[in-house]
C-alpha cells in the first residue's frame, strides 16, 4: 500500500500562515484566510468562484451526482486498486528475472531510480492538469501512460528499453494512485477520510493470496513478458468506466448551469507559451535531470572502469547537484509561475509529513531492493512462497489501516498513531531484521518482523496523508498531495540508489572472498543472474558462499534503513495535533 490549487495564479502566492484559534493553535488546520466551518454549515456549500477550472468542475460534479453514482465511483476505484495491486505485486517479483534475462541482475535496483524520480516529480505537473483542465482528463492521461509502459515492458529486448518502460509505467501507476487520492479527498469529509483511504487499499488483503500463484504460473508457463502483456489489456478496461462516470456527471453539472465556459481568447502560440510557464517546464526538466544525474552514479559506479574516480561518475554527481541547485534558485527568484509551493512547505505539519513520506520510502527501498532474492537464495523459498512473504506488508498494513481509520474517526486526531506507534514499531521491526538476516534463521522470525512492520506501516501511511490534507484547504489538497508524492518518490529513488551502492560495493567482493576455487571463474555470472544463483544446490560450497555474501550485503542495508527511520520520529513531532472532527473542507454530496 503504499493531492487542488485555487484562489491564486502562482503557487508562491498561497497565503499559508499559522493562525491562532479561539480553541487552540494545535487544533487548527492551515487552510486560507477564511476560518474553517463546521460540517453542519450550509452557507459555504456554493462553488468557489475564485477556484481554478478543475476544482470548480469537481465541486460542481459532487453537487449534482446521485448517491448511487458516489457508491459506484468508490466501487470502481476499489476494482482499479484490485487490478493494480495484482499487477504491481507480480511486477515487483518479475523485475529481477527481467534484468537477469539480460544478465544484469545487479541492475534490479538501478532500473527503479530514474522511474521513481520522474514518477514523483510528474505528480506536480499532474496536479496542475487536474486543477487547470480537470480530474477526468488527468486520469485518462495517466491510464494511457501506464498502459504504454506495460506494453513496452512486454516487448522489451534489452535492459535499456525495460528501464525506459519503467519510467512510463511508474508515471502512470503513481499518477493513477495520486489521482484517486485526490478524488477521495474531493468526496469525503476529513473525519471519514482515513477510513476511505483504508477501504480503497483493502484489495491488497485479497490479492496477496492471488499474486503468488499468478506470478509462478506466468513465470514458468507463459513467460514474464505475458505477465506485463495481460495487464496492458486489463488495466485500461477497468479504468475507463471511472473516466466516463466523471465525464457524465461533469456534463450533467454543465447542463445544470453550475459550470460556465469562458473562452480564454488566446491564440495557439499564446496557449503554448501560457502552459509552458504555467507548468514550469524549466523547473521540471532541471529537477528531474538533477536528481537522476545525482543519484544514478550510486548504483552504476561499479560498472565504470575507475569506479568512484571515473570522470563520468564525478561529472554526473557534480552536474546533478548543480541542476538541483539551479532548480531551487530558478523557483525562488526567476520562475514566472512557481512550480514548488514554497509557502505550503513552510507549514510544519505539511513539511513534517513530507519528510516522513521520504524517510519511509528511503528505508523501504533500501532493505526490500534485494529482499525477494534473499528469500529465494538464502531461505530457499519457491516463487509462490516468496511472493506470500513479500506481500505480508500489503496484507498487514491494509488490514491495520482500518483500525487506524476507526481510531482517527473516534478520537478526531491522527498524530498519536504515528508518533507513539507507527514510527517506533517501524524502527523496531527493521532493527530486528539486522539479526534475523542469517542463513540459519527460522522463517517465523522473518514473518514476525514483517507483520510488525506492516502494522506500523498502516499507521504511518494513513497518518502522513491525513497530515498534509488536514493542514490545507480543499483547493490546496491536490498540490500538497503532489508534493508529498514527490518526496515519497525521490525518497524511493534515494533508497534504491543506496541499496544499489551497498550491493554493488559489497556483494561481488564478498563473493570473491567466499566462493570456492572451482567457482571463481563464474563469479561475474553468479553476481549478475538470480537464476544462476539458484541453480547451485542447497548445501553445496558455492550456494553456501552465495548465502554468506547475501548476509554481508543485507546487514548494511538493514542498518542503513534502521538509522534513517529515526528521522521519521523528529518529522512526526513537528506536526500540529490537528482535530479533524466537525470541519467542512469539501462541498456537495460526500462520504
N, C-alpha and C positions, 0 to 999 in steps of 0.2 A: 504494500500500500504506500505505498509510498506512492482573477484577480481584478469603477468607470470614471472617467475624467469628466468634469463639468465645471461650469462657472468660471472658467479661465481659458485663455488661449495657449498659454505656456505653462507647463508643469511647475516651472520655477516660481510662479506667482501664487501657488496654493497657500492660503493663509493657515498653515499648521502651527499652532501655538498651544502650549499648555494653558488651559483655562481653569480658573477657580470655579468651585461649585458650592452652592449653599450646603450640600451634604458633606462631601469631602473630595479632595482632588483625586484620590485614588479610585473613586467610583465613577469618574467621568471618562468618556472616550473622546479623543480629539477628532472632531469632525469638520466643522467650518465655523463661520461666525454666528450661526444660528444655534440656539440651545436645543438640546435633544428633547424630544417629546415622548410622552407616554404612549404605549401601544393603543390606548383607547382614544387618543386624539384623532379626529377625523378631518380637521380643517387643513391639514398639511398633506392630504392624500392626492392633491392635484399634481399633474405632471410638471416637473421643474422646467420652466420656460428658458432658463439660462443654461440648461444641461446640453451636452453635445448630442448629436443626432442619434447615436447608438443607444445612449442612456434614455433619451426620450422614447425611442421605439420599444425598448423592453418595458419601461414603465407603462406605456400605452397597452402593450400586449398583456401584462398582468392585470390590467383593469377590465379587459374585455373577454378574456378567455374563461371558460367554464371550469368547474371543479373537476369534471371528468377529463378535460384536457390537461389540467395540472397533474392529476394522477397518472395519466397516460405518459406525460413527459418524464416523470420520475421512473416509471416502469421501463421506458425505452432507455433511459440513462443507465438503469441497472443492467439491462441486456448489453449495452455497449461496454460497460465495465467488465461484464462476464466474458465477452469475446476478447477484449483487450488483455485481460488478466491471463487468459489461457495462452494467448499469443506471446505476451511478454515473458511469461514463465518458461515457455518452451524455447523462445528465442535466446534467453539467457543461458539455458542448458546447451543449446546447439552452438553457441558462439565459439567455445574452444575447439569444437570439431570443425567448424568452418575455417578458422585460422590454421588448424592442424592440417586441413586438406591442402593448404598451400605451404606446408612445412614451416609455419610461423606461429606456433602455439604461444610463444612468449609475447606476441603482439596482442594477446587476448585483452589486456587492459588498455593498450595503446589505442586500439580501434575506437574505444569509447571516449577518448579525451576530446577530440575535435567535435564529435557529435554532441557531447554533453555541454560544451561551451556554446556552440551555436544554438542548440536546443533551448538553453536557458536564456541567452540574450534575445532570441527571437520572440520571447514572450512579451517583451517591451513593445516590439512592433505590433504584435498581435493585440495587445491592449489598446493601441491606437486604432487598429482596424475595428475592433469590437465597439469602441466608443464613437468613431467617426462614421463608419459605414454600417455597422450593426452586428448583432450576435450571429444570425444565420450565415451571413457572408464569411465571417471569420471561421465559423465552424466548418463550413464546406471547404474552405481553403486548406485547413489542416488535415481534413479527411483525405483530400486528394494527395497531399504531400506524404502522408502515412502510406497510402496505397502505392505510390510511386516508389517509396523506399523498400517496401516488401517485394515489389516486382523486381527491382534491381538486385536485392539480396538473393532472390531465387535464381536469377540469371547470371550472377557474377562468376567470372572465371579467374579472378586474382584477388588478393587481399586489398589492393588499392580500390578496386571497384566496390568491394564489400564495405570498406571504410566510408566511401562516398555515399553508398546506400544507407549506411547507419546515420549519416547526417540528415538525410531526408526523413528517415524513419523516426528519429528522435525528435526532430522539429514537429513532425505530425503527431507523434504519440504524446509528447509533452503538451502540444497545443490542444489536443482533444481533452486531456485531463484538465488543463488550465481553463479552457472554455466552459467545461461542465462545472468546474468550481465556481466560476463567475455566475453561471446560471443558478446554481444553488444559493449563492449569495443574493441574487436578484429575487428569488422566490421563497425565501424562508426568513422567519424572524430570528433575531440573534439568539434568543433563549432555546430555540429548537435547532439551530444550525449545526451544532455538534452532532446531534442525532441524525440529521440528514446526511452529513458527511460520512457518518458511520454506516448508514443504510446503503449509500451508493457504492461503498467499498466492500460490502458484505459478499459480493460474488466470489471474492478470494477464498472464502470459507469453503465453497464448493469446488472451485477449480483446482485447489491444492491437491485434491484426490484424482482429478482428471488429467492434469498436466503430465504427471509421471508416466502413466501408461501410454498417453498420446505421444510424448517425446520419444519413448522407447520404440513404439511402432513406427513412427516417422523415420527415426534414425536407421533402423535395421530392416525396414520393409520397403519404403518408398524413397528414402534418402532425405537428407536435410534440406535440399532445395524445395521439395514439395511442402516441407514444414512452413516455409515462408509463402509459397505459392497459394496454398489453401486459404490462408488468412488475407491474401491480397484480393481474394474474391469475396470472402465472408464479411470482412470489416466494412466496406462501403455499403453493402446490403443492409447491415444492421444500423448504420449511422444515418442513412438518408431519411428514414421516417421522422427523426427528430428535426432535421432541417426543414422538412415540409410542414411539420407541426408549428414550428416557429414562424415560417413564412405565411401560413394560413392565418394565424392569429394577428400577425402584423397587418396583413391586408384587411382583416376584419376591423382592426383599430383605425386604419386609414379611411375605410368607408364610413366609420362612425364619426369621423371628423376630429379624432384625437391627435392625428398627425397631419400637419400641413407641409407640403413640399414647397421649398423656396429655392428657385434656381440660383446657382452661385454667380452666374454672369461671367465666368472665366472662360477663356479660350482653352484649346487643348494644351498649348505650350504653357499657358499660365497655370493650368491644373497640374502639369508635370512639375513645374517649379514649386508650386504650393505644397504638393505632397512630398517632394524631395526634402524640403525644410521641415514640414510637419512631422515626418517620420525620422528626421535627424539621421539621414543615411550616413553622413560622415562619421558620426559617433558610433553607429552600429558597426561599420567596417573597422574602425580603429580598435574598438573594444573587443570585437570577436577575433580579429587578427592578432591583437596584442596578447590576449590570454592564450590563444593557440600557440603562437611562437614561443611564449614564455614557458608553457607547461609541457609541450611535446618533447623537448630535449631530455626531460627527466625519464622518459620511457624509451627513448631511442638512442641514447648516448652510447650504449654498449655496442651498437651496430656501426659506430663511427671508428675510423682507424685509430685515432688518438683519444677516444673516449671523451672525457670532460674537457680535455685540452684541444680537441679538434676545432678548427676555425668555424665550421658550420654550427657546432653546438654553442660556442661562445656567441656567435653572431645572432642566433635565434633568441637566446636569452636576453642579450642587450637590446636588440630591436623590438622584441616583445615587450620588455619593460618600458622602452621609450614610447611605444604606441599606447600602452595603458596610461602612462603619464600624460601623453598628448590628448587622449580622450577626456581625461579629467579636466585638463586646462581648457580644452575646447568647450566642454559643457559649462564650466564655471564662468568663463569670460566672453566667449565668442559666439556660441550657438544661438541663432535667432529664435529657435523654439527648443526649449530644454527637453532633452530626452529622459534624463535621470531626474526623478522628483526629489531634489535635494532637501526641500523643506519637510517632506514627509519622513525622510530618513533621519531628520533631526529629532523626531519624536522617539523617546527612549523605548517605548513599547514596540513600535514598528522596527526600530534598529535592532533591539534585542531579539525579536522573533526572527529577523533575517539572519542574524549571527547564529542563532540556534539551528536554523534550517541548514546553513552552510556547514556547521560543525557536524550535524547528524549525517549529512551526505559524505563529508570527508571521511569520517570514521567508518561508515558503512562500506564505501567503495575501497577503502584500504584493506579491510580484513575479509571481504567477500570476493575480491577480484579472482582469487585462485582457490576459493573455498570448495567449489564443486569438484575441482580437480583433486584437492586434498581428500575429500570424502571417497573418491574412487580409487586413488592410488594408495593412500595411507590406510584407510579403513576398509578398503576392498568392497565398497558398496556398488551394486549394479546401477544402471542409469535410473531405473524407476525409484529405487531406494534413495538415490542421491537427490532426485527432484523432491521426494517427500520431505527429506530433512531440510533441504534448502528452502522449502516453502512453509516451514513452521512459522517463520516470521509473518508471512502473509496471513496464515490462518489465525495465529495468536493475536496479532495486532488488530485485525479486523474484528475479532470476537471481543477483545477488551475495549475497543473503541466505543462499543455500545455501552459498556459500563461507564466509561468516561463521559459519554454523551448524556446519560441519565444523571450522572453526578453533577455535571455542569448545569443541567436544567433545574435540578433540585436546589443546588446551592446558589446558583446565579453567578458563579465565579469559576475561572479556569486556571489561574496562575498556580494554585497549590498543586494541581495534578502533575505539572511538570517539575516544579521546584522540589517537592517532597517525595515524589515517586518516580516520575519518568526519567529524568536525567541521572539521579543517583543509581537507580537499578540498571540503567544502560552501562554506566561505568563498571558496576559490579559484574555484570554478565560478560562483558568483553575481557575484563581483567581475569576472570576465571579461565577463559579460553587460552590465556598465556600458559597456564599449567596443563590444560587438557588437550594440547595440540599433539602430544606424544603418540607414537605409533601403537603403543600398548594400552591406549586409553579405552575405557569402556564406553561404547556408543551412547549409553544412557546419560553420561555426564555431558556430552556434547548436546544432546537433546534438551537436557535441563537448562543449560546456558541459553540455548536458542529460545526456549519458552519464556525465560525471564526477559530476554532481550525483546521478544515480541510484545509482551505486555507493556514494557516500558516504552517501546516504540509507538504503540497505540495511543498512549497518553501524550507523548511528545508531539506527534504529528497533529493530532486534533488541537492541542493547546496552542501550538505555534500558528496554525491557520486562524484560530479564533482570535489570537492576539492582534494580528495585522488587520483583520476585518473589524473587530470591535473598536479599534483605535481610529477608524476612518469613517467618513460619511459614505452613503451609498454611491455617490458619484466618484468617489476616490477608490472604491474597493478593487476595481479591475487593475489599476496601476499598482497598488500595494501588493496585490497577489502576484502581479508580474515581477515586481522587484524581489519578492520572496522566492519566486520560482527561479529567477536569475541567480540569486545567492545559492539556492539548492544545486542548480546545475553546474555552476562554477565550482562549488564545493565538491560535487561528484567528479568533475574533471581533475581537481587537485588531488582528491583521493585516489583516482585511477593512476595519476602520474606518480604519486608517492609509492603506490603498490608496484607499479611497473619498475620504478627505480630500485626498490628493495629487491624485487625478483631478479631483474637483470644484473644487479650488482652482487647478489649473494648466491642465487641458485646454481649458476654454472660453475662458480668456484667451489661450492660445496660438492657438486657432482664430481669435479676433478679430484677432490680430496677423498671421497668415499668410494668411487667406482673401482671395482677390481680391475686388474691389468687387462684382462681379456675384453673388457667393455669400454676401455678408454678411447678406442678408435671410434666408437659410436656416440661419444659424448654430445656432439652437435645435434645428431638425430634425436637423441633422448631429450635433450633440452628443448627442442623445437616442436615436439609432437606428443600429444597426450596418448593417442592410440599406441605409439611405440612404448611409452612408459608402462602402459597397461599390459603390453604383450609379454613382459617378463613375469614369470610365475611367482606367486606369493611365497616367500621363504627363500628365494634364490638370492645369491650375493648381490646381483645387480639391482633387484627390486628393493632389497634392504637398503642399499646405498641411496637409491632414489628417495626412499621414505625418510632417511636421515637428512637428506638435502632439503626436503619439504619442511621438516621440523625446524631446521635452522632459519629458513626464509620466513616461515609463518610466525615464528617467535617475534621477530621485529615488526611484522605487520600488526600483530595484536598489541604489542607495546605502544606503537605509534598511535593506533586507534584509541586505546585507553587514555593516553596522555591528552590527545586533542579534545576528547569529550569533556574534560574538566572545564574547558572554556564555556561549555554549554550552561553550567551552573551560574557563572557570572552573568551570562546573557539573560537567563530567566530572572535573576534577581533584579535586573534593570526594569522589568515590566511594572506598569502600574496595575494594581489589583482592581481591574475594571469589573463592575457589576453589569451583567448583560440582560438582566430581567427588566421588564417594563419599559423598554425603549423602542421607539419606532425608527427603523432605518430604511425600510423598503416600502413600496407602495403597491396597491392593488390586492388581488387575491393571492395569498401566500400561505405556506405551511405554518 
